[in-house]
Amino acid sequence: MTTIYMLWHVHETAPHQEDEKFIGAYSSEDKAKEAIARLKTQLGAKDHPDDFQIHPCTLDATGWPEGFITIAESFRSM
C-alpha cells in the first residue's frame, strides 16, 4: 500500500464554520512537516500557524465505504 500525506490549513472562522485550504500532497510526513515550516510565516497562515493538519491517505483505497452524511445533516441528528 502506498500512503501519501495530505496537508491542510484549517481554522475556525465562526462557530461551526471553518476556513479550509488544501495545501498539497506529500510522499512522506517529514516532507509535509517541511512544507509547514516554510508556510507558517506566510500570508494566510501566519495568523494561525498551529492550524495545519496532516492526513495520511492510502492510495487506491475507498474512503467512507459505508456512505456519509453532510455536516448539516450531522447537526440535525443531534
matplotlib code that plots the C-alpha trace (Angstrom):
import matplotlib.pyplot as plt

x = [0.0, 1.2, 0.4, 0.5, 0.3, -2.3, -1.6, -4.5, -4.7, -7.9, -9.1, -12.4, -13.9, -17.2, -18.9, -19.3, -17.6, -14.1, -11.8, -10.1, -7.3, -5.8, -2.0, -0.7, 0.0, 3.5, 5.3, 6.2, 5.1, 8.5, 8.0, 4.6, 6.2, 8.9, 6.1, 4.5, 7.8, 8.1, 4.5, 3.6, 5.0, 3.4, 0.2, -2.9, -1.1, 0.9, -2.1, -2.9, 0.5, -0.7, -3.7, -2.0, -3.2, -1.5, -3.9, -2.3, -4.2, -3.8, -3.9, -6.5, -8.5, -12.1, -12.9, -16.3, -17.2, -20.4, -21.6, -21.5, -23.7, -23.1, -22.1, -25.5, -27.2, -25.0, -26.2, -29.9, -29.4, -28.3]
y = [0.0, 3.5, 6.3, 10.0, 12.8, 15.4, 18.8, 21.2, 24.5, 24.7, 27.3, 28.2, 31.5, 31.3, 28.6, 25.5, 27.3, 26.7, 28.1, 25.1, 25.2, 22.1, 22.8, 19.7, 16.0, 14.8, 11.5, 11.5, 13.0, 14.7, 16.4, 17.7, 19.0, 20.8, 22.5, 23.6, 25.1, 27.0, 28.2, 29.0, 32.6, 33.3, 35.3, 33.3, 31.1, 33.4, 34.4, 30.7, 28.9, 26.0, 25.2, 22.9, 19.3, 16.3, 13.5, 10.2, 8.7, 5.3, 5.3, 3.2, 2.8, 3.9, 6.3, 6.3, 2.8, 2.8, 6.1, 9.5, 12.5, 16.2, 18.3, 20.0, 16.5, 15.6, 18.7, 17.8, 14.4, 15.9]
z = [0.0, -0.8, 1.6, 0.8, 3.3, 2.6, 4.1, 5.0, 6.8, 8.7, 11.2, 12.7, 11.5, 13.5, 15.5, 13.3, 10.3, 9.1, 6.5, 4.9, 2.4, 0.8, 0.6, -1.1, -1.1, 0.0, -0.2, 3.5, 6.7, 7.0, 3.7, 4.8, 8.0, 6.0, 4.0, 7.3, 8.4, 5.1, 5.1, 8.7, 8.4, 5.1, 4.4, 5.1, 7.7, 9.9, 11.9, 12.5, 12.4, 14.5, 12.4, 9.9, 9.6, 8.1, 7.0, 5.8, 2.8, 1.3, -2.5, -4.2, -1.0, -0.8, 2.0, 3.6, 2.3, 4.3, 2.9, 4.5, 5.6, 5.4, 8.4, 8.3, 8.5, 11.4, 13.4, 12.6, 14.2, 17.5]

ax = plt.figure().add_subplot(projection="3d")
ax.plot(x, y, z, "-o")
ax.set_aspect("equal")
plt.show()
